[in-house]
Amino acid sequence: MVAWPISSEPVMPASAATPLVWVLHDGKAGMASQALGLAETTGFPFIEKSLTVRAPWAYLPPHLWLAPLTAVSDGGLPLRPPWPDVVIGCGRNTAAPALAIRRASGGRTIAAQIQDPRLGRDAFDLMVVPEHDRLRGPRVITSKGALNRVTPEKLADAARRFPQLAALPRPILGVLIGGSNRAYRLGLDRLGQIADAVAASVKAGGGSAVVTPSRRTGAEGVALLRERLQGLPAAIWDMTGDNPYYAYLAVADAFLVTADSVSMISEAAATGKPVHIIGLDGGDAKFARFHQAMREAGITRPFAGRVESWRYEPLDDTARAGAALRALVLGRLRDRSAT
């Protein structure tokens, strides 16, 4: 793990202290959250660009994109100069465009990538990768979980926007449900079992539940959750209207999170509250390493039918990575202003 300076900042002219930052992601919630979270913790203003891959490049892996800047668009518009001082990307579809921007700027753009880019690793100025990806190097910062946007300030603001949640009886159980992916399977039968376990926990504890599905849960899954939890003091987001996700993180006293989502587990762990992992069929080596690391750090425990209480230091991966990137950028800009 590289040890970037994070405690002191070089003195910069006012104009150089506000670099132009672009944040690239593919529109998926998990990718956007990581990229935006890192950008927010640098303290620099930024411009968000949600990329769509054009045909025929959408059918090819990124390392075969002959002209990455024409392979993607932001809201139908091409990426064009003036090029940013910093570009932050997350996910496989942002790596090639980020490096193309760096080349087009004559190397002046500082390129930071979240997750293993799998191409051009030597060209990135900084990479932030989860420990379970195993990529290491002089420009690599490792994170135990996924970067995210969870901060005490964001949670407090979200709780104020959903004041009705304060009326729910305590303890409040936060339930974060994912769905099937390349490694795990979550069918309706298993989802029904999870809903029954949530109901039993709420009845046993005398409290309530706040439940949020993901896009992978599906409409049938959301309907099943509402049916099984009917009559209980529970708030279940139906995927419409203002998203209460951060408010749920704020008000919950403990969490149940399905094993398929590194992002949701990491976001729950950023609160410092107990995080119980709901096991699912499937898994792979990367997920196994992630879950083992979180258990050994005392952050998560398997859900065995009973909600427990314990303490740990909230994950600070995002703040640590943001401070490192900020120091790197300010140092580069200081050196340029001195020449």
Disulfide bonds with the S-S distance in Angstrom:
none
